[in-house]
């Protein structure tokens, strides 16, 4: 399994999750209430949906993380001299992301998440980007994995960007070009980690996917077993990657947001050491699934936008789609993902 947390906006089904904030306080956080901004930072309401996700997906590990969160927040607030700046952001799945201010008035975002193989090296990537196309990493706490990040304003997701007067397909083409331009800029040779977590490699991901597809095929229906076997073959074909840089496994339009320092900035990177074409894999799956662009036009635009080989972008898109098929079970999700696979294969 690639991760116990679901893929983007992190759902095993490809649907975007837009969680509404819950105004209640979990018991572990209920002891602290709002105080004036001039005082030390209080605990803000922890969205109930995020709390439930942590318990559902991580069990006792998630409960322990929630229980220790108040002490972690207190320590970081004192260490980094933080002041409250609003309620937590919503729309994620497990990360506690809180807008606030530093003591000098600088707006920032405090982000804490239960660490796993997928998100652990986010600060490593942000440090390497150094604000070039992504939000800046202001502080990093190795003990908890917490990050203090530049706050991008207005913060509107690229997914919501609609050029005035543009029809649906024209708007989609512009969003895709903006996103691929950001992803292309961010791909770079990784500097030494220097106290930051090591970035996982595509080689290891391919090995894990291949083993997962092979195991799932044993109990799958014949047509699904055939697709899973195709996934094993693709993993072997993609193993020889050539030039390696910092790519991302979770590229989608909600992780690029409007800002002032640059028009658009990436947030929430999930870095992988991989070839450029890797950046197109999950992105291609998402765009084919949701539309309105698809097929040959979509594949060509993604590959050209990334400056990557078209056939390897196709292959990564197919592997990422087969990973969704392996998790989809039966019913409409499986049918939808299979349709996406055929569209990418035939593009």
MILUMMI-638484 format. One record per residue (C-alpha): residue in three letters; chain; x, y, z. Coordinates in Angstrom, 2 decimals. Each point is the difference from the previous one (the first is absolute). Layout:
<sites>
SITE   res   chain      east     north        up
SITE   ala       A         X         Y         Z
...
</sites>
This chain:
<sites>
SITE   res   chain      east     north        up
SITE   unk       A      0.00      0.00      0.00
SITE   unk       A      1.46      3.34     -1.04
SITE   unk       A     -1.38      1.74      3.07
SITE   unk       A     -2.74     -0.51      2.52
SITE   unk       A     -1.20      3.49     -0.75
SITE   unk       A     -2.07      0.26     -3.17
SITE   unk       A      1.33      1.65     -3.16
SITE   unk       A     -0.74      3.67     -0.66
SITE   unk       A     -2.12      1.76      2.19
SITE   unk       A      0.78     -3.25      0.89
SITE   unk       A     -2.78     -2.28     -0.83
SITE   unk       A      0.40     -3.50     -1.39
SITE   unk       A     -2.83      0.96     -2.31
SITE   unk       A      1.08      2.78     -2.35
SITE   unk       A     -2.60      2.46      1.24
SITE   unk       A      1.06      3.33      1.45
SITE   unk       A     -0.83      0.37      3.69
SITE   unk       A     -1.07      3.45      1.19
SITE   unk       A     -0.41     -0.28      3.74
SITE   unk       A     -1.96      2.62      1.87
SITE   unk       A      1.50      1.24      3.27
SITE   unk       A     -1.37     -1.39      3.23
SITE   unk       A     -0.25      2.54      2.80
SITE   unk       A      0.23     -2.49      2.85
SITE   unk       A      3.16     -0.61      2.02
SITE   unk       A      1.26     -3.55      0.48
SITE   unk       A      0.48     -0.79      3.68
SITE   unk       A      3.76      0.17     -0.30
SITE   unk       A     -0.23      3.59     -1.23
SITE   unk       A     -3.00      1.25      1.94
SITE   unk       A      2.01      1.36      2.90
SITE   unk       A      1.30      2.94     -2.05
SITE   unk       A     -2.30      2.75     -1.25
SITE   unk       A      0.55      3.05     -2.15
SITE   unk       A      1.93      2.90      1.53
SITE   unk       A      1.02      3.35     -1.47
SITE   unk       A      2.55     -0.15     -2.80
SITE   unk       A      2.52      1.80      2.18
SITE   unk       A      0.26     -3.01      2.30
SITE   unk       A      1.67     -3.33     -0.65
SITE   unk       A     -1.64     -2.06     -2.73
SITE   unk       A     -3.06     -1.98      1.17
SITE   unk       A     -1.11     -3.30     -1.41
SITE   unk       A     -2.48      0.52     -2.81
SITE   unk       A     -2.91     -2.39     -0.61
SITE   unk       A      1.19     -3.29     -1.47
SITE   unk       A     -2.36     -0.91     -2.87
SITE   unk       A     -2.01     -3.03      0.99
SITE   unk       A      0.24     -1.53     -3.46
SITE   unk       A      3.80     -0.01      0.20
SITE   unk       A     -0.10     -1.52      3.48
SITE   unk       A     -2.27     -2.78     -1.19
SITE   unk       A      2.22     -0.66     -3.03
SITE   unk       A      3.02     -0.41      2.27
SITE   unk       A     -1.85     -2.48      2.19
SITE   unk       A     -1.50     -1.92     -2.93
SITE   unk       A      3.21     -0.31     -1.98
SITE   unk       A      2.63     -0.23      2.72
SITE   unk       A     -1.83     -1.41      3.04
SITE   unk       A      2.05      0.16      3.20
SITE   unk       A      2.82      1.79     -1.79
SITE   unk       A     -2.40      2.76     -1.03
SITE   unk       A     -1.44      0.21      3.52
SITE   unk       A      3.48      0.35      1.47
SITE   unk       A      0.83      2.77     -2.48
SITE   unk       A     -3.16      1.88      0.96
SITE   unk       A      0.74     -0.45      3.71
SITE   unk       A      3.49      1.45     -0.36
SITE   unk       A     -1.03      2.85     -2.32
SITE   unk       A     -0.75      2.59      2.76
SITE   unk       A      3.47     -0.37      1.52
SITE   unk       A      1.58      0.22     -3.45
SITE   unk       A     -1.95      3.15     -0.84
SITE   unk       A      0.97      1.62      3.30
SITE   unk       A      3.68     -0.76     -0.54
SITE   unk       A      0.02      1.29     -3.57
SITE   unk       A     -1.95      3.14      0.87
SITE   unk       A      2.60      0.85      2.64
SITE   unk       A      3.01     -0.99     -2.11
SITE   unk       A     -1.07      1.90     -3.09
SITE   unk       A     -1.83      2.81      1.88
SITE   unk       A     -3.29     -0.38     -1.84
SITE   unk       A     -3.29      1.90      0.19
SITE   unk       A     -3.42     -1.26     -1.02
SITE   unk       A     -1.29      1.03     -3.40
SITE   unk       A     -3.25     -1.85     -0.62
SITE   unk       A     -1.62     -3.41     -0.14
SITE   unk       A      1.65     -3.07     -1.58
SITE   unk       A     -0.15     -0.44     -3.73
SITE   unk       A     -2.43     -2.62     -1.23
SITE   unk       A     -0.12     -2.18     -3.09
SITE   unk       A      2.86     -2.30      0.98
SITE   unk       A     -0.21     -3.38      1.64
SITE   unk       A      2.32     -0.29      3.00
SITE   unk       A      2.31      3.05      0.11
SITE   unk       A     -0.61      2.72      2.61
SITE   unk       A      0.78      3.22     -1.90
SITE   unk       A     -0.49      3.17      2.00
SITE   unk       A      0.34      3.60     -1.25
SITE   unk       A      1.89      2.20      2.45
SITE   unk       A      2.55      2.79      0.37
SITE   unk       A      3.56      0.11      1.19
SITE   unk       A      0.84      2.48      2.74
SITE   unk       A      1.11      2.54     -2.66
SITE   unk       A     -3.42     -0.23     -1.68
SITE   unk       A      1.10     -2.23     -2.89
SITE   unk       A     -2.95     -2.17     -1.12
SITE   unk       A      0.78     -3.70     -0.04
SITE   unk       A     -1.56     -3.47      0.16
SITE   unk       A      0.82     -2.62      2.62
SITE   unk       A     -0.38     -3.49     -1.45
SITE   unk       A      0.11     -3.24      1.97
SITE   unk       A     -0.87     -3.46     -1.27
SITE   unk       A      0.41     -3.58      1.11
SITE   unk       A      3.19     -0.94     -1.82
SITE   unk       A      0.15     -2.82     -2.50
SITE   unk       A      2.09     -1.02     -2.99
SITE   unk       A     -1.97      2.30     -2.29
SITE   unk       A      0.17      3.29      1.90
SITE   unk       A      3.15     -0.32      2.14
SITE   unk       A      2.32      1.66     -2.52
SITE   unk       A     -2.24      2.98     -0.82
SITE   unk       A      2.35      2.40      1.86
SITE   unk       A      2.95     -1.40     -1.97
SITE   unk       A     -1.66      0.92     -3.28
SITE   unk       A     -1.08      3.43      1.21
SITE   unk       A      3.53      0.72      1.17
SITE   unk       A      1.31     -0.98     -3.44
SITE   unk       A     -2.58      2.19     -1.78
SITE   unk       A      0.94      3.00      2.18
SITE   unk       A     -3.15      1.87     -1.01
SITE   unk       A      0.53     -0.49     -3.74
SITE   unk       A     -3.49     -0.99     -1.11
SITE   unk       A     -1.07     -1.26      3.44
SITE   unk       A     -0.78      1.45      3.40
SITE   unk       A      3.08      0.67      2.12
SITE   unk       A      0.97     -2.18      2.92
SITE   unk       A      0.58      2.42      2.88
SITE   unk       A      0.67     -2.45      2.84
SITE   unk       A      0.19     -3.76      0.40
SITE   unk       A     -0.24     -2.09      3.17
SITE   unk       A      1.66     -3.42     -0.51
SITE   unk       A     -1.53     -1.42      3.19
SITE   unk       A     -3.61      0.33     -1.16
SITE   unk       A      0.44      0.63     -3.71
SITE   unk       A     -1.87      3.30      0.44
SITE   unk       A      0.61      2.78     -2.50
SITE   unk       A     -0.48      3.73      0.14
SITE   unk       A     -0.84      1.08     -3.53
SITE   unk       A     -0.40      3.18     -1.98
SITE   unk       A     -3.67      0.90     -0.26
SITE   unk       A     -1.04      0.46     -3.63
SITE   unk       A     -2.83      2.47     -0.55
SITE   unk       A     -2.68     -0.02     -1.27
SITE   unk       A      0.60     -3.76     -0.08
SITE   unk       A     -2.67     -0.86     -2.56
SITE   unk       A      0.58     -3.43     -1.52
SITE   unk       A      0.91     -0.19     -3.68
SITE   unk       A     -2.90     -2.44     -0.30
SITE   unk       A     -2.33      2.99      0.45
SITE   unk       A      1.79      2.25     -2.52
SITE   unk       A     -2.22      1.00     -2.92
SITE   unk       A      1.29      2.64     -2.45
SITE   unk       A     -2.72      2.58     -0.77
SITE   unk       A     -1.98     -0.92     -3.09
SITE   unk       A      1.71     -3.36     -0.50
SITE   unk       A     -2.05     -3.09     -0.73
SITE   unk       A      0.49     -3.15      2.06
SITE   unk       A      2.63     -1.62     -2.20
SITE   unk       A      1.98      3.20     -0.51
SITE   unk       A      0.05      0.60      3.75
SITE   unk       A      1.13     -3.60      0.57
SITE   unk       A      2.86      0.44     -2.48
SITE   unk       A      1.20      3.10      1.83
SITE   unk       A     -0.16     -1.71      3.40
SITE   unk       A      1.93     -2.96     -1.35
SITE   unk       A      2.70      2.24     -1.53
SITE   unk       A      0.43      1.92      3.25
SITE   unk       A      0.24     -3.19      2.06
SITE   unk       A      2.46     -1.74     -2.31
SITE   unk       A      2.11      3.15     -0.10
SITE   unk       A      0.26     -0.07      3.80
SITE   unk       A      0.75     -3.74      0.11
SITE   unk       A      2.68      0.43     -2.68
SITE   unk       A      1.71      2.81      1.92
SITE   unk       A      0.00     -1.97      3.24
SITE   unk       A      1.71     -3.07     -1.43
SITE   unk       A      3.66      0.39      0.97
SITE   unk       A      3.05     -1.87      1.19
SITE   unk       A     -0.37     -0.52      3.76
SITE   unk       A      2.55      1.71      2.25
SITE   unk       A      1.47     -1.87      2.99
SITE   unk       A     -2.73     -0.62      2.59
SITE   unk       A      2.02      1.49      2.89
SITE   unk       A     -2.19     -1.06      2.91
SITE   unk       A     -3.20     -0.30     -2.01
SITE   unk       A     -1.74     -3.32     -0.80
SITE   unk       A      1.18     -1.94     -3.04
SITE   unk       A     -2.31      0.15     -3.02
SITE   unk       A     -1.41     -3.38     -1.11
SITE   unk       A      0.92     -1.29     -3.44
SITE   unk       A     -2.17     -0.98     -2.93
SITE   unk       A      2.01     -3.23     -0.16
SITE   unk       A     -1.36     -1.00      3.41
SITE   unk       A     -3.53      1.06     -0.94
SITE   unk       A      0.14     -2.10     -3.16
SITE   unk       A      1.14     -3.01      1.97
SITE   unk       A     -2.86      0.43      2.47
SITE   unk       A     -2.61      0.50     -2.73
SITE   unk       A      1.24     -3.02     -1.93
SITE   unk       A     -0.27     -2.23      3.06
SITE   unk       A     -3.41      1.42      0.84
SITE   unk       A     -1.37     -0.52     -3.53
SITE   unk       A      1.34     -3.54     -0.14
SITE   unk       A     -1.59     -0.90      3.34
SITE   unk       A     -3.35      1.62     -0.90
SITE   unk       A     -0.16     -1.84     -3.33
SITE   unk       A     -0.21     -3.36      1.75
SITE   unk       A     -3.52      0.76      1.25
SITE   unk       A     -1.23      2.32     -2.74
SITE   unk       A     -2.49     -0.60     -2.79
SITE   unk       A      1.69     -0.92     -3.29
SITE   unk       A     -0.29      3.44     -1.63
SITE   unk       A      1.29      1.77      3.11
SITE   unk       A      2.79     -2.57      0.38
SITE   unk       A      1.04      0.83     -3.57
SITE   unk       A      0.26      3.71      0.86
SITE   unk       A      1.95     -0.79      3.16
SITE   unk       A      2.41     -2.15     -2.03
SITE   unk       A      0.39      2.93     -2.39
SITE   unk       A      0.90      2.11      3.03
SITE   unk       A      2.77     -2.44      0.95
SITE   unk       A      1.43      0.22     -3.52
SITE   unk       A     -0.16      3.80      0.03
SITE   unk       A      1.79      0.16      3.35
SITE   unk       A      2.85     -2.04     -1.50
SITE   unk       A      0.11      2.20     -3.11
SITE   unk       A      0.13      3.21      2.06
SITE   unk       A      2.81     -1.18      2.27
SITE   unk       A      2.71      1.49     -2.25
SITE   unk       A     -0.71      3.68      0.56
SITE   unk       A      3.12      1.84     -1.11
SITE   unk       A      0.41      3.49      1.49
SITE   unk       A     -1.49      0.32      3.50
SITE   unk       A     -1.32      3.08      1.80
SITE   unk       A     -2.65      1.05      2.52
SITE   unk       A     -3.40     -0.94     -1.43
SITE   unk       A     -3.38     -0.19      1.76
SITE   unk       A     -2.37     -2.93      0.48
SITE   unk       A     -3.10      2.10      0.78
SITE   unk       A     -0.18      2.63     -2.74
SITE   unk       A     -3.48      1.42     -0.45
SITE   unk       A     -1.71      3.35     -0.51
SITE   unk       A     -0.91      0.56      3.66
SITE   unk       A      3.66     -0.04      1.05
SITE   unk       A      0.82      3.06     -2.10
SITE   unk       A     -1.38      3.19      1.53
SITE   unk       A     -0.13      3.69     -0.88
SITE   unk       A      2.56      2.21      1.74
SITE   unk       A      1.46      3.51     -0.07
SITE   unk       A      3.76     -0.69     -0.06
SITE   unk       A     -0.59     -2.10     -3.11
SITE   unk       A     -3.32     -0.48     -1.81
SITE   unk       A     -0.13     -3.69      1.00
SITE   unk       A      1.83     -2.07      2.60
SITE   unk       A      0.06     -3.71      0.80
SITE   unk       A     -1.03     -1.19      3.46
SITE   unk       A      0.01     -3.45      1.59
SITE   unk       A      2.74     -1.69     -2.07
SITE   unk       A      0.42     -3.75      0.28
SITE   unk       A      3.49     -0.36     -1.47
SITE   unk       A      1.47     -3.00     -1.75
SITE   unk       A      3.42     -0.30     -1.66
SITE   unk       A     -1.03     -0.77     -3.55
SITE   unk       A      0.19      1.00     -3.65
SITE   unk       A     -2.00      2.96     -1.32
SITE   unk       A     -2.68     -2.26     -1.47
SITE   unk       A     -0.93     -1.21      3.49
SITE   unk       A     -1.54      3.43      0.67
SITE   unk       A     -2.59     -0.75     -2.65
SITE   unk       A     -1.19     -3.34      1.36
SITE   unk       A     -2.54      0.87      2.67
SITE   unk       A     -0.76      3.34     -1.64
SITE   unk       A     -0.93     -1.76     -3.24
SITE   unk       A     -2.25     -2.42      1.89
SITE   unk       A     -1.79      2.83      1.80
SITE   unk       A     -0.54      2.09     -3.10
SITE   unk       A     -1.22     -2.94     -2.07
SITE   unk       A     -2.36     -1.02      2.79
SITE   unk       A     -1.55      3.43      0.56
SITE   unk       A      0.25      1.52     -3.51
SITE   unk       A     -0.90      1.94     -2.00
SITE   unk       A      3.26     -0.72     -1.86
SITE   unk       A      1.06     -3.54     -0.70
SITE   unk       A      1.56     -2.47     -2.38
SITE   unk       A      2.68      1.07     -2.48
SITE   unk       A     -0.41      3.73      0.64
SITE   unk       A      0.47     -0.42      3.74
SITE   unk       A      3.00     -2.33     -0.26
SITE   unk       A      1.75      2.24     -2.51
SITE   unk       A     -0.63      3.15      2.07
SITE   unk       A      1.28     -1.59      3.24
SITE   unk       A      3.13     -1.46     -1.61
SITE   unk       A      0.84      3.23     -1.84
SITE   unk       A     -0.75      2.11      3.06
SITE   unk       A      2.36     -2.07      2.12
SITE   unk       A      2.69     -0.28     -2.66
SITE   unk       A     -0.21     -3.77      0.38
SITE   unk       A     -0.15     -3.01     -2.31
SITE   unk       A     -3.58     -0.60     -1.05
SITE   unk       A      0.12     -3.80      0.17
SITE   unk       A      1.52      0.01      3.49
SITE   unk       A     -2.65      2.49      1.19
SITE   unk       A     -2.61     -2.39     -1.40
SITE   unk       A      1.62     -2.94      1.79
SITE   unk       A      0.14      1.83      3.35
SITE   unk       A     -3.63      1.06     -0.46
SITE   unk       A     -0.98     -3.62     -0.62
SITE   unk       A      1.91     -1.28      3.05
SITE   unk       A     -1.62      2.61      2.23
SITE   unk       A     -3.42     -0.92     -1.41
SITE   unk       A      0.62     -3.72      0.54
SITE   unk       A      0.93      0.84      3.61
SITE   unk       A     -3.47      1.51      0.31
SITE   unk       A     -1.55     -3.09     -1.59
SITE   unk       A      1.81     -2.22      2.50
SITE   unk       A     -1.70      1.91      2.83
SITE   unk       A     -3.39      0.59     -1.61
SITE   unk       A     -1.71     -3.26      0.94
SITE   unk       A     -3.11     -0.42     -2.13
SITE   unk       A     -2.72      2.27     -1.28
SITE   unk       A      0.05      3.50     -1.50
SITE   unk       A      3.49      0.97      1.21
SITE   unk       A      1.53     -3.03     -1.69
SITE   unk       A     -1.92      0.64     -3.21
SITE   unk       A      0.99      3.68     -0.04
SITE   unk       A      3.69     -0.73      0.59
SITE   unk       A     -0.01     -2.71     -2.66
SITE   unk       A     -1.49      2.47     -2.46
SITE   unk       A      2.79      2.48      0.84
SITE   unk       A      2.62     -2.70     -0.57
SITE   unk       A     -1.38     -0.81     -3.45
SITE   unk       A     -0.10      3.70     -0.92
SITE   unk       A      3.65      0.56      0.99
SITE   unk       A      1.07     -3.24     -1.67
SITE   unk       A     -1.70      0.98     -3.24
SITE   unk       A      1.01      3.68     -0.02
</sites>
